[in-house]
């Protein structure tokens, strides 16, 4: 279970406010009523960020709570593409930097809220890695043409295959590749938790698991909505949710 943030802007902006939101998510992000609450926070099991620097995507990850990790507050940067993620681990043995999101492989960074089963989950268990990393590796192979239409096809090819993903909970995804940034909300249970909201303003697009800072103008993404977060002209397509 995780909370996520991403933004794309026409000009580089200071990431400090978004790091503050990550810290707040770690401390008190939305938690479904019957789930256990822990003294360390609602999503304290590691954090990670990815951002564009020149022609590269840089990634920093930590296994410590975002709300109490000095490393988070030492981050100083401006960028035009950003992903942030905090998690609540279902298995506390996986609480470490290596299992924090976003993951990076084959030229793309990806953060995920949800859990995959099927052959993806089996491979992850066999390799002792995250199911999200295995998903990203498979996606990277299929998504050779880094276009928005081909991304939609590649994601659908994986998550519409029950053998690959099993009875997965959700495929809420943030994906960065080059100057492109994408967000997908697709859930099969717990609509109240597996949320993503979108806000657009002149020159900027922001997606977050929960609306940030009391600002107006947020709308929930629909189930199956994939957004290309182009700050000049964002666009969406829908990937139908199969039973």
N, C-alpha and C positions, 0 to 999 in steps of 0.2 A: 504494500500500500504506500502511495507516494503522493507528493505535491510537486508541481512543476510550473515553471515560468519560461517564456521565450519572448524576445522582441526582435523586430527588424525595423531599421530606420534609414532614412535617406542620408543622414549624416551621423557620424559617431557621437554617442552620448555617454554620460557618466553611468557606470553600472551600479554605483553605491546604493541607490534606492532599491534596486532589484535584489541586491544581496541582503538588504534589510528585510525585504519581504520573505526571502528564503529563511532567514533566521526566525521570523515570526511564524512561518509555516512549521518549522521544526518544533517550536514551542507550543503552538496552539492551532495548527491547521485542522480543518474540518475532520471530525471523527464520527463515524456512524455510532449511534447511541449505545448499542449493546456491546461494542468492542471495548476491550480493556484499555484503560488510560494509564500511562506510566509517569512516574515522577519526573523523568528526564525530558518529558515533552511528548507530544503526539506523534512526531515524526523525527526521532532523534538519531536514527541509525545510519549516519553518514550523509554527505552532501557532495555535489559535484557541479562544475560549471564548464561550459564550452563556449568559445567566442572566436570570431574571425579576427585575425591579425594579418594584414596584408593579404597574401594569397593562401594562407594556412589557417587551419582550425586548431586552436590550442585547447587543451583540456587539463583541469585540475580537479582532483578527487580526494576525499578524506573519509575516514571511517568514524570521525567524531561528530557530535551533535553540532549542527550549524549554529545553534543559538549559544554555544559555549566554546567554539573553536576559534582561538586567536587567528589562525591562518585565514579564515574567511574575512575577518575585519582588516587584514593586511592587504587584501586585494585592492589595487588601484588601477583603473583602466578606463578607457573610452573605446567603444566599439559600435559597429552598426548591425551586428548579428550576435545574439546571445541566447544560451539555454542554461537554465538552472534547475536543480532537482534535489529534493530531500526525501528520505525513505523511512518507513517503519517496516522492519524485516520480520517476515514470518518465521525465519530461522535465525536466531541470534548468533549462531556460529558463522553466519555470512557477513557480519558487521565488520567490515574493513574497507580500506580504500579500493582494493581490487574489485570489490563487488558494488561499489558506488557507481551511480550513473552520472553523467552520460558515458556511454562506451564509444570507442572510436575504432573503426575498422574499414578498410577498403575505401578510404577517402571520405567517410561520413561519420558524423557523431549522432548518437541516438539516445534519448531518455524515454523511459517506459513506465506507465502506471498500469499494473495488471500482472498476470502470471500466465505463461504458456505451458501446456502439457504436451502430449503426443510425442513425436520423434524429437521435437525441439527440446522438450523437457528431459527426455531420456538421454539425449546427447549431452545436455548441460550437466546432468548428474554423473554421467560417465567421465566427463572431462573435469568435473568439479569447478565449473564456471557458471555464470548467470545464464538463465534461459534468454535474457534480453540480448546478450552478446551473440549467442547462437543465431537468434532471429536476425540480428544485424548482419552477420556474415552471410546468411542465406539471401537476405534482401540485397546486399551489395553485389552479389553474383548476378542476380536477376536484373538489377537496375543499372545496367551498363550505360544505356543512354540516359543521362541524368536530366530528363525532362519531367515536367509535372504529369502529363498523361501516362508516361511509362512508369512513374512511381506508383500511381493509382493501380495500374495493372499488376505490378510486381507485388504490392502489398496484398491485393485481393487474391493473387495466385497462392500466397502462403496461408493467409488466415481463412480462406474459404475451403482449405483442405483439412478436414478433421484429423486425418492421420498425422499431419504436421503439427497442429496446435492443440489437439485434444479438446476437452471441454474448458477452454480458456475463460478467464474472468473478464478481461478487458484488454484492448490494444489501443490504449491512449498513448500516442507517440508524439515526440518532438524530434525532428530530423533536420540536420544541417549538412549541407554539402556545397563547398565553394561559397558563392554569394547567395545561395538559395536556402530558404528555411520553410519548413512545412510542419503542420500540426494535424493530427487525426484524433477524433474521439470516436471510439467504437467499443461498446460494452455489451455484455451478455447477462449481467446481473448487477445489482446495487447501483441503480441509476442515481441514487442520492449521494454516492461517494465518487463514482468514476465520472467526474465532471471536468469540463474545460470551457472557459469563457473567452470571448474575443472582444477586443476594443480597438477601434481604429480612430486615428486622429491625423491631421495633416502631416504627412511624412513619416508616420509610424504605425505599426501594427503590433499589438501585444496579445499574447495568449497566456492564460494562467488557470490553474486548477480552481481557484476562487478569485472573485473580483478583488482588485488591489486598492487599498487606500481610500475606500469610499467614493472613488471617482464614478460619475455617471457614464452611461453609454456602453456598458457591458452587455453582451448577449450570449446565452449558452450555445455552444455548438450542438448540432443535431447528432443523433446516433448514426455513425457512418460518415460524418462530414470530414472531408480532407481539405485543408486550406493551404494554398500557396501564399505564404506571408510576404508578398511583395509590397513594400510600403507605398509604392506609387499606385498600385492597382491590385489589391488582394482578390483572389478568386477561390471558389469552392467547387468541389464535386462530391457526390455521395456514393459511398460504397455500400450497397444494400447489405443489411445484416441478415445472415442466414440463420435458420433455426438450429 
